[in-house]
Amino acid sequence: MPRGGAREGAGRKLGSTKENNKTKNLNIRCTEEEIALIKEKAKQADMSVASYVMKKCLE
């Protein structure tokens, strides 16, 4: 079996780099009830949890 070279379809797809060069993480501690509430509100807003929390924090 030959080695080296890229097989068709391998590697990162074009345009799949991190949006806005976001490279830092922020961790918070929550109760299970708080997490459930945040997830539900994010779902109602049709947003990811990360996007929802960031939007609310930066308002």
C-alpha positions as CSV (number, residue, x, y, z in Angstrom):
1,M,0.0,0.0,0.0
2,P,1.5,3.3,-1.0
3,R,2.2,5.9,1.8
4,G,2.2,9.7,1.7
5,G,0.2,12.0,-0.4
6,A,-3.4,13.0,0.4
7,R,-6.3,10.8,-0.4
8,E,-9.3,12.3,-2.1
9,G,-11.5,14.1,0.3
10,A,-9.0,14.1,3.1
11,G,-8.1,17.2,5.2
12,R,-10.0,20.2,6.4
13,K,-12.7,21.5,4.1
14,L,-12.4,25.0,2.7
15,G,-14.0,27.6,4.9
16,S,-14.0,25.4,8.0
17,T,-11.5,27.5,10.0
18,K,-12.6,29.0,13.3
19,E,-15.0,31.9,12.9
20,N,-13.5,35.2,13.8
21,N,-10.3,33.5,15.0
22,K,-11.8,32.6,18.3
23,T,-9.1,30.8,20.2
24,K,-9.9,31.3,23.9
25,N,-12.3,29.4,26.1
26,L,-14.4,30.6,29.0
27,N,-15.6,28.1,31.6
28,I,-18.4,28.7,34.1
29,R,-19.8,26.6,36.9
30,C,-23.6,26.0,36.9
31,T,-26.1,23.7,38.6
32,E,-27.8,21.1,36.5
33,E,-31.0,23.2,36.8
34,E,-29.2,26.3,35.5
35,I,-27.7,24.4,32.6
36,A,-31.1,23.0,31.7
37,L,-32.6,26.5,31.7
38,I,-29.8,28.0,29.6
39,K,-30.1,25.2,27.1
40,E,-33.9,25.6,26.8
41,K,-33.6,29.4,26.4
42,A,-30.9,28.9,23.7
43,K,-33.1,26.4,21.9
44,Q,-36.1,28.8,22.0
45,A,-33.9,31.5,20.5
46,D,-32.7,29.0,17.9
47,M,-29.1,29.6,18.9
48,S,-26.3,27.4,20.2
49,V,-25.7,27.6,23.9
50,A,-22.3,29.4,23.4
51,S,-23.8,32.0,21.0
52,Y,-26.8,32.5,23.4
53,V,-24.6,33.0,26.5
54,M,-22.2,35.3,24.7
55,K,-25.0,37.4,23.3
56,K,-26.7,37.8,26.7
57,C,-23.4,38.6,28.4
58,L,-22.5,41.3,25.8
59,E,-25.9,43.0,25.7
